[in-house]
Amino acid sequence: MSLTDHLLSATSRFLYNPELPPPSNPGPQKGQVKAYDEIKKVTFENIGNLFANIEPGPLLDILDRLFVGLLAGVGAQKLCVPGTAYYHAIQLC
């Protein structure tokens, strides 16, 4: 049996186990999940937890909004640094 076959069979056994009962509470139905937004949120929560010992909650949400504003402000400055809006505008002239 090749490694690929072994991994596929192990993964399929893990993902589908008929002996397990269905979840009693699947959680709130959010409708369509925006993967990019959810990944950004989880990543920011992990960074806050690992580097600053800040648990997910209202404080981390405030820091997230401030960080987004900081990045927008840095990108709008008249810095001739690659990646900024000003640098791209100068390249067009």
Biopython code that builds the backbone (N, CA, C, O; Angstrom):
import numpy as np
from Bio.PDB.StructureBuilder import StructureBuilder

atoms = [
    (1, "MET", "N", (0.852, -1.173, 0.000)),
    (1, "MET", "CA", (0.000, 0.000, 0.000)),
    (1, "MET", "C", (0.902, 1.243, 0.000)),
    (1, "MET", "O", (1.818, 1.355, 0.814)),
    (2, "SER", "N", (0.634, 2.156, -0.907)),
    (2, "SER", "CA", (1.445, 3.366, -0.995)),
    (2, "SER", "C", (1.061, 4.337, 0.125)),
    (2, "SER", "O", (0.028, 4.184, 0.777)),
    (3, "LEU", "N", (1.895, 5.309, 0.323)),
    (3, "LEU", "CA", (1.648, 6.311, 1.352)),
    (3, "LEU", "C", (0.372, 7.092, 1.058)),
    (3, "LEU", "O", (-0.399, 7.396, 1.968)),
    (4, "THR", "N", (0.153, 7.412, -0.205)),
    (4, "THR", "CA", (-1.045, 8.154, -0.587)),
    (4, "THR", "C", (-2.305, 7.352, -0.277)),
    (4, "THR", "O", (-3.272, 7.894, 0.259)),
    (5, "ASP", "N", (-2.297, 6.061, -0.612)),
    (5, "ASP", "CA", (-3.459, 5.219, -0.318)),
    (5, "ASP", "C", (-3.704, 5.122, 1.182)),
    (5, "ASP", "O", (-4.846, 5.159, 1.641)),
    (6, "HIS", "N", (-2.626, 4.998, 1.931)),
    (6, "HIS", "CA", (-2.752, 4.906, 3.380)),
    (6, "HIS", "C", (-3.359, 6.193, 3.958)),
    (6, "HIS", "O", (-4.260, 6.138, 4.795)),
    (7, "LEU", "N", (-2.861, 7.342, 3.507)),
    (7, "LEU", "CA", (-3.378, 8.622, 4.002)),
    (7, "LEU", "C", (-4.840, 8.829, 3.614)),
    (7, "LEU", "O", (-5.632, 9.336, 4.409)),
    (8, "LEU", "N", (-5.194, 8.437, 2.395)),
    (8, "LEU", "CA", (-6.594, 8.585, 1.970)),
    (8, "LEU", "C", (-7.526, 7.699, 2.782)),
    (8, "LEU", "O", (-8.617, 8.130, 3.153)),
    (9, "SER", "N", (-7.118, 6.480, 3.061)),
    (9, "SER", "CA", (-7.995, 5.595, 3.833)),
    (9, "SER", "C", (-8.099, 6.070, 5.280)),
    (9, "SER", "O", (-9.176, 6.008, 5.874)),
    (10, "ALA", "N", (-6.988, 6.545, 5.853)),
    (10, "ALA", "CA", (-7.029, 7.047, 7.228)),
    (10, "ALA", "C", (-7.885, 8.302, 7.320)),
    (10, "ALA", "O", (-8.640, 8.469, 8.278)),
    (11, "THR", "N", (-7.776, 9.180, 6.338)),
    (11, "THR", "CA", (-8.558, 10.419, 6.337)),
    (11, "THR", "C", (-10.038, 10.114, 6.170)),
    (11, "THR", "O", (-10.870, 10.708, 6.854)),
    (12, "SER", "N", (-10.376, 9.205, 5.278)),
    (12, "SER", "CA", (-11.785, 8.896, 5.062)),
    (12, "SER", "C", (-12.386, 8.237, 6.293)),
    (12, "SER", "O", (-13.555, 8.474, 6.599)),
    (13, "ARG", "N", (-11.618, 7.409, 7.014)),
    (13, "ARG", "CA", (-12.128, 6.823, 8.251)),
    (13, "ARG", "C", (-12.344, 7.898, 9.306)),
    (13, "ARG", "O", (-13.292, 7.824, 10.089)),
    (14, "PHE", "N", (-11.475, 8.888, 9.327)),
    (14, "PHE", "CA", (-11.592, 9.961, 10.311)),
    (14, "PHE", "C", (-12.783, 10.866, 9.998)),
    (14, "PHE", "O", (-13.511, 11.268, 10.906)),
    (15, "LEU", "N", (-12.984, 11.187, 8.728)),
    (15, "LEU", "CA", (-14.044, 12.110, 8.355)),
    (15, "LEU", "C", (-15.423, 11.466, 8.386)),
    (15, "LEU", "O", (-16.409, 12.133, 8.701)),
    (16, "TYR", "N", (-15.504, 10.182, 8.065)),
    (16, "TYR", "CA", (-16.809, 9.523, 8.046)),
    (16, "TYR", "C", (-16.750, 8.305, 8.963)),
    (16, "TYR", "O", (-16.116, 7.302, 8.636)),
    (17, "ASN", "N", (-17.403, 8.400, 10.090)),
    (17, "ASN", "CA", (-17.482, 7.294, 11.023)),
    (17, "ASN", "C", (-18.948, 7.076, 11.344)),
    (17, "ASN", "O", (-19.531, 7.864, 12.088)),
    (18, "PRO", "N", (-19.577, 6.008, 10.793)),
    (18, "PRO", "CA", (-21.014, 5.804, 11.003)),
    (18, "PRO", "C", (-21.369, 5.476, 12.450)),
    (18, "PRO", "O", (-22.539, 5.552, 12.826)),
    (19, "GLU", "N", (-20.378, 5.111, 13.272)),
    (19, "GLU", "CA", (-20.658, 4.779, 14.660)),
    (19, "GLU", "C", (-20.899, 6.018, 15.516)),
    (19, "GLU", "O", (-21.518, 5.926, 16.576)),
    (20, "LEU", "N", (-20.422, 7.164, 15.070)),
    (20, "LEU", "CA", (-20.601, 8.390, 15.836)),
    (20, "LEU", "C", (-22.015, 8.930, 15.645)),
    (20, "LEU", "O", (-22.515, 8.956, 14.520)),
    (21, "PRO", "N", (-22.669, 9.361, 16.723)),
    (21, "PRO", "CA", (-23.999, 9.955, 16.569)),
    (21, "PRO", "C", (-23.883, 11.347, 15.955)),
    (21, "PRO", "O", (-22.834, 11.982, 16.060)),
    (22, "PRO", "N", (-24.940, 11.824, 15.322)),
    (22, "PRO", "CA", (-24.889, 13.184, 14.767)),
    (22, "PRO", "C", (-24.803, 14.199, 15.910)),
    (22, "PRO", "O", (-25.262, 13.923, 17.018)),
    (23, "PRO", "N", (-24.227, 15.354, 15.650)),
    (23, "PRO", "CA", (-24.114, 16.351, 16.714)),
    (23, "PRO", "C", (-25.489, 16.796, 17.194)),
    (23, "PRO", "O", (-26.403, 16.997, 16.395)),
    (24, "SER", "N", (-25.623, 16.947, 18.512)),
    (24, "SER", "CA", (-26.921, 17.335, 19.064)),
    (24, "SER", "C", (-27.224, 18.805, 18.815)),
    (24, "SER", "O", (-28.378, 19.175, 18.595)),
    (25, "ASN", "N", (-26.194, 19.644, 18.848)),
    (25, "ASN", "CA", (-26.381, 21.075, 18.615)),
    (25, "ASN", "C", (-25.339, 21.525, 17.604)),
    (25, "ASN", "O", (-24.195, 21.776, 17.983)),
    (26, "PRO", "N", (-25.696, 21.634, 16.334)),
    (26, "PRO", "CA", (-24.701, 22.014, 15.339)),
    (26, "PRO", "C", (-24.247, 23.461, 15.449)),
    (26, "PRO", "O", (-23.344, 23.872, 14.720)),
    (27, "GLY", "N", (-24.844, 24.241, 16.337)),
    (27, "GLY", "CA", (-24.439, 25.639, 16.490)),
    (27, "GLY", "C", (-25.355, 26.557, 15.717)),
    (27, "GLY", "O", (-26.226, 26.097, 14.978)),
    (28, "PRO", "N", (-25.165, 27.850, 15.883)),
    (28, "PRO", "CA", (-26.033, 28.799, 15.180)),
    (28, "PRO", "C", (-25.794, 28.745, 13.675)),
    (28, "PRO", "O", (-24.665, 28.592, 13.209)),
    (29, "GLN", "N", (-26.857, 28.871, 12.954)),
    (29, "GLN", "CA", (-26.754, 28.881, 11.506)),
    (29, "GLN", "C", (-26.430, 30.302, 11.051)),
    (29, "GLN", "O", (-27.226, 31.221, 11.240)),
    (30, "LYS", "N", (-25.266, 30.469, 10.457)),
    (30, "LYS", "CA", (-24.818, 31.788, 10.039)),
    (30, "LYS", "C", (-25.136, 32.077, 8.582)),
    (30, "LYS", "O", (-24.892, 33.185, 8.102)),
    (31, "GLY", "N", (-25.675, 31.099, 7.876)),
    (31, "GLY", "CA", (-25.912, 31.304, 6.457)),
    (31, "GLY", "C", (-24.616, 31.112, 5.698)),
    (31, "GLY", "O", (-23.878, 30.165, 5.973)),
    (32, "GLN", "N", (-24.326, 31.973, 4.765)),
    (32, "GLN", "CA", (-23.112, 31.865, 3.979)),
    (32, "GLN", "C", (-21.921, 32.334, 4.809)),
    (32, "GLN", "O", (-21.945, 33.422, 5.384)),
    (33, "VAL", "N", (-20.890, 31.512, 4.868)),
    (33, "VAL", "CA", (-19.705, 31.831, 5.656)),
    (33, "VAL", "C", (-18.685, 32.494, 4.740)),
    (33, "VAL", "O", (-18.356, 31.971, 3.675)),
    (34, "LYS", "N", (-18.200, 33.631, 5.158)),
    (34, "LYS", "CA", (-17.147, 34.319, 4.417)),
    (34, "LYS", "C", (-15.810, 33.815, 4.951)),
    (34, "LYS", "O", (-15.366, 34.239, 6.017)),
    (35, "ALA", "N", (-15.180, 32.923, 4.223)),
    (35, "ALA", "CA", (-13.973, 32.253, 4.703)),
    (35, "ALA", "C", (-12.851, 33.246, 4.964)),
    (35, "ALA", "O", (-12.145, 33.122, 5.964)),
    (36, "TYR", "N", (-12.672, 34.217, 4.099)),
    (36, "TYR", "CA", (-11.576, 35.172, 4.270)),
    (36, "TYR", "C", (-11.725, 35.952, 5.567)),
    (36, "TYR", "O", (-10.758, 36.125, 6.308)),
    (37, "ASP", "N", (-12.943, 36.425, 5.843)),
    (37, "ASP", "CA", (-13.174, 37.189, 7.069)),
    (37, "ASP", "C", (-12.988, 36.324, 8.304)),
    (37, "ASP", "O", (-12.418, 36.773, 9.299)),
    (38, "GLU", "N", (-13.469, 35.080, 8.247)),
    (38, "GLU", "CA", (-13.332, 34.183, 9.395)),
    (38, "GLU", "C", (-11.871, 33.835, 9.642)),
    (38, "GLU", "O", (-11.438, 33.777, 10.793)),
    (39, "ILE", "N", (-11.107, 33.604, 8.584)),
    (39, "ILE", "CA", (-9.691, 33.267, 8.728)),
    (39, "ILE", "C", (-8.931, 34.445, 9.313)),
    (39, "ILE", "O", (-8.080, 34.258, 10.182)),
    (40, "LYS", "N", (-9.227, 35.674, 8.844)),
    (40, "LYS", "CA", (-8.568, 36.853, 9.404)),
    (40, "LYS", "C", (-8.871, 36.994, 10.888)),
    (40, "LYS", "O", (-7.983, 37.307, 11.681)),
    (41, "LYS", "N", (-10.131, 36.762, 11.265)),
    (41, "LYS", "CA", (-10.528, 36.900, 12.664)),
    (41, "LYS", "C", (-9.822, 35.874, 13.538)),
    (41, "LYS", "O", (-9.291, 36.220, 14.593)),
    (42, "VAL", "N", (-9.812, 34.616, 13.109)),
    (42, "VAL", "CA", (-9.161, 33.563, 13.893)),
    (42, "VAL", "C", (-7.662, 33.804, 13.976)),
    (42, "VAL", "O", (-7.062, 33.586, 15.028)),
    (43, "THR", "N", (-7.044, 34.251, 12.884)),
    (43, "THR", "CA", (-5.610, 34.530, 12.892)),
    (43, "THR", "C", (-5.284, 35.657, 13.855)),
    (43, "THR", "O", (-4.309, 35.570, 14.602)),
    (44, "PHE", "N", (-6.089, 36.718, 13.849)),
    (44, "PHE", "CA", (-5.837, 37.842, 14.755)),
    (44, "PHE", "C", (-6.035, 37.412, 16.206)),
    (44, "PHE", "O", (-5.298, 37.855, 17.087)),
    (45, "GLU", "N", (-7.031, 36.547, 16.464)),
    (45, "GLU", "CA", (-7.242, 36.044, 17.819)),
    (45, "GLU", "C", (-6.055, 35.200, 18.274)),
    (45, "GLU", "O", (-5.630, 35.294, 19.426)),
    (46, "ASN", "N", (-5.517, 34.373, 17.370)),
    (46, "ASN", "CA", (-4.351, 33.558, 17.725)),
    (46, "ASN", "C", (-3.132, 34.424, 18.002)),
    (46, "ASN", "O", (-2.386, 34.163, 18.946)),
    (47, "ILE", "N", (-2.924, 35.452, 17.189)),
    (47, "ILE", "CA", (-1.783, 36.349, 17.412)),
    (47, "ILE", "C", (-1.934, 37.065, 18.748)),
    (47, "ILE", "O", (-0.971, 37.176, 19.507)),
    (48, "GLY", "N", (-3.138, 37.550, 19.038)),
    (48, "GLY", "CA", (-3.372, 38.218, 20.316)),
    (48, "GLY", "C", (-3.159, 37.294, 21.495)),
    (48, "GLY", "O", (-2.620, 37.702, 22.523)),
    (49, "ASN", "N", (-3.582, 36.045, 21.348)),
    (49, "ASN", "CA", (-3.440, 35.090, 22.437)),
    (49, "ASN", "C", (-1.992, 34.653, 22.621)),
    (49, "ASN", "O", (-1.520, 34.548, 23.753)),
    (50, "LEU", "N", (-1.285, 34.400, 21.532)),
    (50, "LEU", "CA", (0.082, 33.884, 21.633)),
    (50, "LEU", "C", (1.102, 34.953, 22.014)),
    (50, "LEU", "O", (1.978, 34.704, 22.842)),
    (51, "PHE", "N", (0.996, 36.129, 21.424)),
    (51, "PHE", "CA", (2.031, 37.137, 21.620)),
    (51, "PHE", "C", (1.723, 38.141, 22.716)),
    (51, "PHE", "O", (2.650, 38.688, 23.315)),
    (52, "ALA", "N", (0.456, 38.402, 23.000)),
    (52, "ALA", "CA", (0.119, 39.426, 23.986)),
    (52, "ALA", "C", (-0.745, 38.893, 25.130)),
    (52, "ALA", "O", (-1.138, 39.657, 26.011)),
    (53, "ASN", "N", (-1.043, 37.598, 25.126)),
    (53, "ASN", "CA", (-1.882, 36.996, 26.166)),
    (53, "ASN", "C", (-3.231, 37.698, 26.299)),
    (53, "ASN", "O", (-3.728, 37.887, 27.409)),
    (54, "ILE", "N", (-3.821, 38.083, 25.172)),
    (54, "ILE", "CA", (-5.134, 38.720, 25.167)),
    (54, "ILE", "C", (-6.139, 37.686, 24.694)),
    (54, "ILE", "O", (-6.044, 37.182, 23.574)),
    (55, "GLU", "N", (-7.106, 37.370, 25.554)),
    (55, "GLU", "CA", (-8.138, 36.402, 25.203)),
    (55, "GLU", "C", (-9.118, 37.046, 24.215)),
    (55, "GLU", "O", (-9.342, 38.255, 24.262)),
    (56, "PRO", "N", (-9.706, 36.231, 23.315)),
    (56, "PRO", "CA", (-10.714, 36.770, 22.395)),
    (56, "PRO", "C", (-11.874, 37.390, 23.165)),
    (56, "PRO", "O", (-12.384, 36.811, 24.124)),
    (57, "GLY", "N", (-12.272, 38.553, 22.736)),
    (57, "GLY", "CA", (-13.361, 39.263, 23.404)),
    (57, "GLY", "C", (-13.460, 40.682, 22.891)),
    (57, "GLY", "O", (-12.956, 40.991, 21.812)),
    (58, "PRO", "N", (-14.112, 41.557, 23.662)),
    (58, "PRO", "CA", (-14.327, 42.934, 23.197)),
    (58, "PRO", "C", (-13.027, 43.719, 23.031)),
    (58, "PRO", "O", (-12.919, 44.542, 22.123)),
    (59, "LEU", "N", (-12.041, 43.476, 23.892)),
    (59, "LEU", "CA", (-10.770, 44.202, 23.774)),
    (59, "LEU", "C", (-10.070, 43.862, 22.469)),
    (59, "LEU", "O", (-9.542, 44.748, 21.798)),
    (60, "LEU", "N", (-10.063, 42.600, 22.109)),
    (60, "LEU", "CA", (-9.418, 42.189, 20.869)),
    (60, "LEU", "C", (-10.170, 42.719, 19.649)),
    (60, "LEU", "O", (-9.553, 43.040, 18.633)),
    (61, "ASP", "N", (-11.499, 42.812, 19.743)),
    (61, "ASP", "CA", (-12.285, 43.391, 18.645)),
    (61, "ASP", "C", (-11.937, 44.862, 18.443)),
    (61, "ASP", "O", (-11.834, 45.328, 17.308)),
    (62, "ILE", "N", (-11.758, 45.591, 19.540)),
    (62, "ILE", "CA", (-11.362, 47.005, 19.452)),
    (62, "ILE", "C", (-9.980, 47.124, 18.821)),
    (62, "ILE", "O", (-9.762, 47.973, 17.957)),
    (63, "LEU", "N", (-9.040, 46.271, 19.253)),
    (63, "LEU", "CA", (-7.691, 46.306, 18.682)),
    (63, "LEU", "C", (-7.715, 45.963, 17.192)),
    (63, "LEU", "O", (-6.941, 46.520, 16.414)),
    (64, "ASP", "N", (-8.587, 45.060, 16.801)),
    (64, "ASP", "CA", (-8.701, 44.695, 15.387)),
    (64, "ASP", "C", (-9.150, 45.887, 14.556)),
    (64, "ASP", "O", (-8.581, 46.154, 13.498)),
    (65, "ARG", "N", (-10.171, 46.609, 15.028)),
    (65, "ARG", "CA", (-10.644, 47.798, 14.296)),
    (65, "ARG", "C", (-9.557, 48.874, 14.237)),
    (65, "ARG", "O", (-9.390, 49.530, 13.209)),
    (66, "LEU", "N", (-8.819, 49.058, 15.333)),
    (66, "LEU", "CA", (-7.742, 50.049, 15.330)),
    (66, "LEU", "C", (-6.622, 49.638, 14.385)),
    (66, "LEU", "O", (-6.032, 50.490, 13.720)),
    (67, "PHE", "N", (-6.324, 48.352, 14.318)),
    (67, "PHE", "CA", (-5.270, 47.865, 13.427)),
    (67, "PHE", "C", (-5.647, 48.071, 11.966)),
    (67, "PHE", "O", (-4.802, 48.443, 11.152)),
    (68, "VAL", "N", (-6.917, 47.830, 11.629)),
    (68, "VAL", "CA", (-7.380, 48.054, 10.258)),
    (68, "VAL", "C", (-7.249, 49.530, 9.902)),
    (68, "VAL", "O", (-6.814, 49.864, 8.800)),
    (69, "GLY", "N", (-7.621, 50.416, 10.824)),
    (69, "GLY", "CA", (-7.473, 51.852, 10.591)),
    (69, "GLY", "C", (-6.025, 52.264, 10.447)),
    (69, "GLY", "O", (-5.703, 53.129, 9.632)),
    (70, "LEU", "N", (-5.144, 51.653, 11.230)),
    (70, "LEU", "CA", (-3.714, 51.953, 11.139)),
    (70, "LEU", "C", (-3.171, 51.567, 9.773)),
    (70, "LEU", "O", (-2.428, 52.333, 9.159)),
    (71, "LEU", "N", (-3.537, 50.382, 9.296)),
    (71, "LEU", "CA", (-3.052, 49.945, 7.982)),
    (71, "LEU", "C", (-3.572, 50.844, 6.867)),
    (71, "LEU", "O", (-2.844, 51.136, 5.918)),
    (72, "ALA", "N", (-4.819, 51.283, 6.971)),
    (72, "ALA", "CA", (-5.366, 52.188, 5.949)),
    (72, "ALA", "C", (-4.637, 53.523, 5.981)),
    (72, "ALA", "O", (-4.369, 54.107, 4.932)),
    (73, "GLY", "N", (-4.316, 54.009, 7.167)),
    (73, "GLY", "CA", (-3.609, 55.281, 7.285)),
    (73, "GLY", "C", (-2.187, 55.210, 6.759)),
    (73, "GLY", "O", (-1.714, 56.148, 6.117)),
    (74, "VAL", "N", (-1.510, 54.117, 7.023)),
    (74, "VAL", "CA", (-0.137, 53.955, 6.529)),
    (74, "VAL", "C", (-0.134, 53.867, 5.011)),
    (74, "VAL", "O", (0.743, 54.425, 4.352)),
    (75, "GLY", "N", (-1.119, 53.165, 4.457)),
    (75, "GLY", "CA", (-1.184, 53.041, 3.000)),
    (75, "GLY", "C", (-1.511, 54.340, 2.304)),
    (75, "GLY", "O", (-1.205, 54.489, 1.121)),
    (76, "ALA", "N", (-2.131, 55.299, 3.002)),
    (76, "ALA", "CA", (-2.524, 56.565, 2.390)),
    (76, "ALA", "C", (-1.444, 57.645, 2.512)),
    (76, "ALA", "O", (-1.574, 58.712, 1.911)),
    (77, "GLN", "N", (-0.397, 57.389, 3.270)),
    (77, "GLN", "CA", (0.659, 58.395, 3.446)),
    (77, "GLN", "C", (1.437, 58.589, 2.153)),
    (77, "GLN", "O", (1.491, 57.700, 1.304)),
    (78, "LYS", "N", (2.034, 59.758, 2.020)),
    (78, "LYS", "CA", (2.829, 60.053, 0.830)),
    (78, "LYS", "C", (4.246, 59.519, 1.024)),
    (78, "LYS", "O", (5.208, 60.280, 1.127)),
    (79, "LEU", "N", (4.346, 58.210, 1.071)),
    (79, "LEU", "CA", (5.630, 57.543, 1.199)),
    (79, "LEU", "C", (5.945, 56.864, -0.120)),
    (79, "LEU", "O", (5.118, 56.135, -0.668)),
    (80, "CYS", "N", (7.123, 57.104, -0.616)),
    (80, "CYS", "CA", (7.507, 56.464, -1.869)),
    (80, "CYS", "C", (8.103, 55.091, -1.546)),
    (80, "CYS", "O", (9.279, 54.825, -1.794)),
    (81, "VAL", "N", (7.270, 54.251, -0.996)),
    (81, "VAL", "CA", (7.660, 52.896, -0.600)),
    (81, "VAL", "C", (6.787, 51.933, -1.389)),
    (81, "VAL", "O", (5.571, 52.110, -1.446)),
    (82, "PRO", "N", (7.393, 50.909, -2.001)),
    (82, "PRO", "CA", (6.576, 49.955, -2.755)),
    (82, "PRO", "C", (5.465, 49.361, -1.892)),
    (82, "PRO", "O", (5.691, 48.960, -0.750)),
    (83, "GLY", "N", (4.262, 49.312, -2.462)),
    (83, "GLY", "CA", (3.113, 48.778, -1.757)),
    (83, "GLY", "C", (2.146, 49.846, -1.287)),
    (83, "GLY", "O", (1.000, 49.533, -0.965)),
    (84, "THR", "N", (2.578, 51.108, -1.236)),
    (84, "THR", "CA", (1.685, 52.174, -0.796)),
    (84, "THR", "C", (0.939, 52.749, -2.001)),
    (84, "THR", "O", (1.367, 52.603, -3.146)),
    (85, "ALA", "N", (-0.178, 53.401, -1.714)),
    (85, "ALA", "CA", (-0.976, 54.002, -2.778)),
    (85, "ALA", "C", (-0.192, 55.109, -3.486)),
    (85, "ALA", "O", (-0.295, 55.259, -4.703)),
    (86, "TYR", "N", (0.579, 55.872, -2.739)),
    (86, "TYR", "CA", (1.359, 56.958, -3.320)),
    (86, "TYR", "C", (2.396, 56.420, -4.298)),
    (86, "TYR", "O", (2.597, 57.001, -5.364)),
    (87, "TYR", "N", (3.051, 55.328, -3.953)),
    (87, "TYR", "CA", (4.067, 54.736, -4.827)),
    (87, "TYR", "C", (3.443, 54.305, -6.161)),
    (87, "TYR", "O", (4.028, 54.512, -7.225)),
    (88, "HIS", "N", (2.267, 53.713, -6.091)),
    (88, "HIS", "CA", (1.599, 53.283, -7.326)),
    (88, "HIS", "C", (1.149, 54.482, -8.149)),
    (88, "HIS", "O", (1.184, 54.438, -9.379)),
    (89, "ALA", "N", (0.722, 55.569, -7.471)),
    (89, "ALA", "CA", (0.300, 56.769, -8.204)),
    (89, "ALA", "C", (1.483, 57.415, -8.904)),
    (89, "ALA", "O", (1.348, 57.894, -10.029)),
    (90, "ILE", "N", (2.632, 57.434, -8.261)),
    (90, "ILE", "CA", (3.843, 58.011, -8.878)),
    (90, "ILE", "C", (4.270, 57.196, -10.089)),
    (90, "ILE", "O", (4.750, 57.758, -11.074)),
    (91, "GLN", "N", (4.101, 55.872, -10.028)),
    (91, "GLN", "CA", (4.490, 55.010, -11.137)),
    (91, "GLN", "C", (3.635, 55.295, -12.380)),
    (91, "GLN", "O", (4.100, 55.097, -13.502)),
    (92, "LEU", "N", (2.400, 55.753, -12.194)),
    (92, "LEU", "CA", (1.509, 56.019, -13.318)),
    (92, "LEU", "C", (1.847, 57.315, -14.021)),
    (92, "LEU", "O", (1.506, 57.477, -15.193)),
    (93, "CYS", "N", (2.510, 58.250, -13.344)),
    (93, "CYS", "CA", (2.828, 59.558, -13.931)),
    (93, "CYS", "C", (3.974, 59.465, -14.906)),
    (93, "CYS", "O", (4.372, 60.473, -15.490)),
]
sb = StructureBuilder()
sb.init_structure("model")
sb.init_model(0)
sb.init_chain("A")
sb.init_seg("    ")
for serial, (resi, resn, name, xyz) in enumerate(atoms, 1):
    if name == "N":
        sb.init_residue(resn, " ", resi, " ")
    sb.init_atom(name, np.array(xyz, "f"), 0.0, 1.0, " ", f" {name:<3s}", serial, name[0])
structure = sb.get_structure()
